[in-house]
């Protein structure tokens, strides 16, 4: 995710900008054409930024970086000796990670400044909202870019992401590629990790959108307040020009008190205090229709092809962000309405002739699980079944909350493995069951525990009857399952389709 060519930038210029010390007596002369923090990803002409790590210092790999074509090293005092040993020019700064965005932007010629950028943060809805905004940008005539956890797009180019928000060195290389591809506007997910670790330094957002906030990432943030305040960093003048916030979410309302940029409010529930509202909402199994009403009485009829009230909120937020970015309302509404789906987000797997519906969704947080189940309840004629697991080596406090939500809102809850990683899958399931047991028995779903995810999906499909809805939640677009240090090929959408075909064959020969 880099441009094919880059204008060389002098290392002496970088040293002057950073007021960096030279790690050697040699003058820091080199021509830089790229930046990386990964010694395995070095290209000829790169500046290798050696960061301190949890287990080793990046400077220990400086020789490998040199062999790959690095022409200089930037590191801290702790990495100086190993970097100097390569014989390359070395720059020393107190905290290289804090400067990585500034460095990368400078080396690539500040590419993000040449592109209109919209940033989206929140717990749920970021990926769906980015796809909606990108569709609106294209409808407005932009060559569009997209950066998120599902896919990365630079005009017609497509990439699979490794992080929701790439490292700063990768991000600015990506913006340089977008500029090379003629991209004029881009939308990106901005995670709390990215804001906390400085991954988006050097990017300035024309508009920043806040979707909602619920418990997540408390294995990274010390508490929920820190999680919220980290998200709020996006709405400071150092990072954005203007903000858009969801007034239906209490944290979206709270954001108005801490944001330092002009804020525009929206409400999918028609809150009269909001500047933009969704009125006359008509929910359906294949999407929703609603009326957008804005300041001064402007109105437009809108549609969203994704079901559920939370997708009305996602669509309205996307429309408002687009309008704030200068897209005409009718164009924004048309663009958002043209989006037919997002991979792994309320994605239907069943064919129209099936007796039941099967949906795959990425919901892996308590608030998202609640939203999905409430949305599907409205279009379920008979039983609502959820297949759900929780990720290992992540926020353990979510597990009882997700188990409780599934047991309270579904008719059948099949608890299974998600990505157990290094943890015991049965221990994760026990924590989910702890939450399920908080629901009074007469209100509780029929709970089944099946640790094997494929077997759990097969069980849900095999038990389905006419009018049922099944949602397989948690992994969405992911194509692998992380188990005991290995990545096993696994795509919920494929497994659901295989289970449906197996059911058809079984009944054909019964």
SVG drawing of the C-alpha trace seen along z (x, -y; Angstrom):
<svg xmlns="http://www.w3.org/2000/svg" viewBox="-45 -28 77 69">
<polyline fill="none" stroke="black" stroke-width="0.4" points="0.0,0.0 2.6,-2.5 2.9,-4.7 4.9,-3.3 7.2,-6.3 8.1,-8.8 9.9,-12.2 13.1,-11.7 13.3,-13.7 16.6,-14.6 17.4,-13.1 19.0,-16.4 15.7,-18.1 14.0,-15.6 16.8,-16.1 16.3,-19.8 12.5,-19.5 12.7,-17.2 15.7,-18.9 17.1,-15.4 20.5,-14.4 22.8,-12.5 23.6,-9.1 27.1,-9.2 29.7,-11.8 28.7,-11.3 26.6,-13.9 23.0,-12.4 23.0,-12.5 20.5,-10.1 17.5,-10.4 14.3,-9.0 11.5,-7.6 9.5,-5.7 9.1,-4.9 8.6,-1.6 8.7,-0.3 8.8,3.4 12.3,4.6 10.7,7.3 8.8,4.8 11.7,2.5 12.0,1.2 15.1,-0.4 15.2,-4.1 13.3,-3.6 13.8,-5.2 13.7,-2.4 12.0,-3.7 13.2,-1.4 10.6,-1.5 10.9,0.1 8.7,3.1 7.2,5.4 9.8,8.1 12.6,6.6 13.7,3.2 13.3,2.6 16.9,1.5 17.9,5.1 16.6,5.6 18.4,2.6 20.9,4.8 18.0,6.8 16.4,3.4 19.7,2.3 19.9,5.6 16.4,4.9 17.5,1.5 17.0,-1.0 19.2,-4.0 18.9,-5.5 17.6,-4.6 15.6,-6.8 15.4,-5.5 15.7,-6.5 18.6,-6.4 18.0,-2.8 18.3,-1.8 21.3,-4.0 24.1,-1.4 22.4,1.3 21.4,-1.3 24.9,-2.8 26.4,0.7 24.9,0.9 27.0,-2.0 23.9,-3.8 23.1,-7.4 21.2,-7.5 18.8,-10.0 18.0,-10.0 14.7,-11.4 13.3,-10.9 10.0,-9.2 10.0,-8.0 6.5,-6.5 5.0,-9.9 6.7,-11.4 5.9,-8.6 2.9,-10.3 4.7,-13.6 7.8,-11.8 5.8,-9.6 3.7,-12.6 6.8,-14.6 8.7,-11.8 5.7,-11.2 5.1,-14.9 2.0,-15.3 -0.3,-13.3 -3.3,-13.5 -3.3,-17.3 -4.2,-16.8 -7.2,-14.6 -10.5,-15.6 -10.7,-13.1 -13.7,-12.1 -13.0,-10.2 -15.5,-7.9 -15.1,-6.7 -17.3,-4.9 -17.8,-1.4 -20.2,-0.1 -21.2,-1.1 -17.8,-2.4 -17.3,0.1 -20.9,-0.2 -20.7,-4.0 -17.5,-4.2 -19.0,-2.2 -22.0,-4.5 -19.9,-7.6 -17.7,-6.2 -20.8,-5.5 -21.9,-9.1 -18.5,-10.5 -18.6,-8.5 -22.1,-9.7 -20.7,-13.3 -18.2,-12.6 -15.1,-12.0 -12.5,-9.3 -12.9,-7.8 -10.7,-6.0 -11.7,-3.9 -9.7,-2.8 -11.2,-0.3 -11.3,3.1 -13.2,4.8 -11.4,3.4 -9.0,0.7 -9.7,-1.0 -7.6,-3.5 -9.7,-4.3 -10.0,-1.0 -7.3,0.8 -8.4,3.1 -6.4,4.4 -7.1,6.6 -6.4,4.7 -4.5,6.1 -5.6,3.3 -8.8,1.2 -6.5,-1.9 -3.1,-1.2 0.2,-2.2 1.1,-5.8 3.9,-4.8 1.5,-2.6 -1.3,-5.1 0.7,-7.9 2.1,-5.5 -1.5,-4.6 -2.5,-8.3 0.5,-8.7 -0.8,-5.8 -4.3,-7.3 -2.9,-10.6 -1.1,-8.8 -4.3,-7.0 -6.2,-10.4 -8.2,-10.0 -9.9,-13.3 -11.8,-12.3 -11.4,-9.4 -13.2,-8.1 -11.6,-6.1 -12.3,-4.3 -10.5,-5.8 -10.1,-3.3 -9.4,-4.2 -6.1,-2.3 -5.1,-4.6 -5.9,-7.7 -4.1,-6.5 -1.0,-5.3 -0.8,-8.3 -1.4,-6.4 -3.4,-9.2 -0.9,-12.0 -0.3,-14.0 -3.8,-13.5 -6.3,-16.3 -10.0,-15.4 -12.4,-17.7 -15.3,-16.1 -15.2,-13.6 -18.3,-11.5 -19.2,-9.8 -21.5,-6.8 -22.0,-5.5 -20.2,-4.1 -20.5,-0.9 -18.2,1.4 -15.2,2.6 -11.4,2.6 -11.2,2.4 -8.2,4.7 -6.4,1.8 -8.0,-1.3 -7.9,-1.4 -11.6,-2.2 -14.6,-3.3 -14.0,-7.0 -10.5,-6.8 -12.1,-4.9 -14.5,-7.8 -12.0,-10.5 -9.6,-8.8 -12.4,-8.8 -13.0,-12.4 -9.5,-13.3 -10.7,-13.1 -12.9,-16.2 -10.1,-18.6 -8.8,-21.3 -5.5,-19.5 -7.2,-16.6 -10.4,-17.9 -12.3,-20.9 -15.8,-19.9 -17.7,-17.1 -21.0,-15.2 -22.4,-13.3 -25.3,-11.0 -27.6,-12.6 -29.5,-9.3 -26.4,-7.9 -25.7,-9.4 -22.0,-9.5 -22.6,-11.3 -24.5,-13.9 -21.7,-14.0 -19.2,-14.6 -20.7,-18.1 -19.2,-19.1 -15.7,-18.0 -15.4,-18.6 -13.5,-21.7 -14.6,-21.9 -18.0,-23.0 -20.5,-20.1 -23.6,-19.1 -26.1,-16.7 -28.4,-14.0 -31.0,-11.7 -32.5,-8.6 -35.2,-8.6 -36.4,-12.1 -35.2,-14.0 -36.4,-17.6 -33.1,-18.9 -31.1,-17.4 -30.3,-19.5 -30.8,-16.5 -33.5,-14.0 -35.0,-10.8 -38.8,-10.9 -41.5,-8.6 -39.1,-5.6 -40.4,-2.4 -38.4,0.7 -38.3,3.7 -36.5,7.1 -34.6,5.8 -33.9,2.3 -35.7,-0.9 -37.1,-4.1 -37.2,-7.4 -37.4,-11.1 -34.3,-13.2 -35.2,-16.6 -32.4,-19.2 -31.8,-22.8 -34.0,-25.4 -36.6,-22.7 -34.5,-21.0 -35.9,-17.5 -35.2,-14.4 -36.6,-10.9 -34.0,-8.3 -33.5,-4.6 -31.0,-2.2 -30.7,1.4 -29.4,2.8 -32.1,3.8 -32.5,2.5 -33.0,-0.8 -29.2,-1.0 -28.6,-1.1 -31.0,-4.1 -28.7,-5.8 -25.7,-4.8 -27.2,-6.1 -28.4,-9.3 -24.9,-9.9 -23.3,-9.2 -25.6,-11.7 -25.0,-14.4 -21.2,-13.9 -21.4,-14.1 -23.4,-17.3 -20.9,-18.8 -18.2,-17.8 -19.9,-19.8 -22.0,-17.1 -25.5,-18.3 -28.2,-16.6 -29.9,-14.9 -26.6,-13.5 -25.7,-12.3 -29.0,-10.5 -28.8,-8.9 -25.3,-7.7 -25.9,-6.2 -29.1,-4.5 -27.2,-3.0 -25.1,-0.8 -26.5,2.7 -24.5,4.3 -21.3,4.4 -19.3,7.7 -20.2,9.4 -22.6,6.7 -26.1,8.0 -25.3,10.0 -28.0,12.5 -26.7,15.9 -30.0,17.7 -31.6,17.6 -35.1,16.0 -36.8,19.5 -35.5,20.6 -38.1,21.2 -35.9,19.3 -33.4,16.4 -29.8,16.7 -27.7,13.6 -24.0,13.1 -23.0,10.1 -19.8,8.8 -21.5,7.8 -18.9,8.8 -19.7,6.2 -22.6,6.1 -24.2,3.0 -23.9,4.4 -25.4,7.8 -28.4,6.0 -28.9,3.8 -28.7,6.8 -31.1,9.0 -33.6,6.2 -33.5,5.3 -34.0,9.0 -36.7,9.5 -38.8,7.0 -38.7,9.2 -38.8,12.6 -42.1,14.4 -41.3,17.4 -38.0,18.1 -34.8,15.9 -31.7,18.0 -28.2,16.5 -24.9,18.3 -22.4,16.3 -18.9,16.5 -16.5,14.2 -12.9,13.5 -10.0,14.7 -7.2,12.5 -9.5,9.5 -11.8,7.5 -13.1,10.3 -15.7,8.0 -17.7,8.2 -18.4,11.9 -21.1,12.0 -22.7,9.0 -22.9,10.6 -24.1,13.8 -26.8,12.0 -27.9,10.0 -28.2,13.2 -30.2,15.0 -32.5,12.1 -33.2,11.2 -33.1,14.4 -35.4,17.5 -32.4,19.9 -28.8,18.9 -26.1,21.3 -22.8,20.3 -19.7,21.4 -16.1,20.4 -15.2,17.2 -11.4,16.6 -10.3,18.2 -6.6,17.4 -4.5,18.6 -7.4,19.0 -9.4,22.1 -12.6,22.0 -14.6,23.6 -13.5,20.8 -14.8,18.2 -18.1,20.1 -18.4,20.3 -18.2,16.5 -20.9,16.1 -23.1,18.6 -22.6,16.6 -24.3,13.7 -27.0,15.8 -28.0,17.1 -28.6,13.6 -31.8,13.6 -34.8,15.1 -35.5,18.6 -39.0,17.7 -37.5,15.0 -34.3,16.8 -33.6,18.2 -33.0,21.9 -29.2,21.9 -27.1,24.6 -23.3,24.8 -21.4,26.2 -17.7,25.2 -17.1,26.3 -18.2,23.3 -19.0,25.2 -21.1,27.7 -22.9,24.8 -23.8,23.2 -24.9,26.6 -27.1,27.2 -28.8,23.8 -29.5,24.4 -30.7,28.0 -33.1,26.8 -34.5,23.9 -38.2,24.0 -40.4,21.8 -40.4,18.2 -37.2,18.5 -34.3,16.1 -30.7,17.2 -27.9,14.7 -24.3,15.9 -22.6,13.2 -19.1,12.1 -16.8,12.8 -18.6,11.2 -16.2,10.8 -13.3,12.6 -11.9,15.6 -9.9,17.2 -10.3,18.5 -7.5,17.8 -7.0,20.9 -4.0,21.7 -1.5,19.7 -2.8,20.9 -5.1,19.3 -7.6,21.9 -9.4,21.0 -13.0,20.2 -15.6,18.0 -19.0,17.8 -20.7,17.1 -19.2,20.1 -20.0,22.4 -23.6,21.2 -24.0,21.8 -22.5,25.3 -24.8,26.1 -27.8,25.0 -26.7,27.2 -26.2,30.1 -29.7,29.6 -31.2,29.6 -29.4,32.8 -30.4,34.5 -34.0,33.6 -33.9,34.6 -33.0,38.1 -35.1,38.4"/>
</svg>
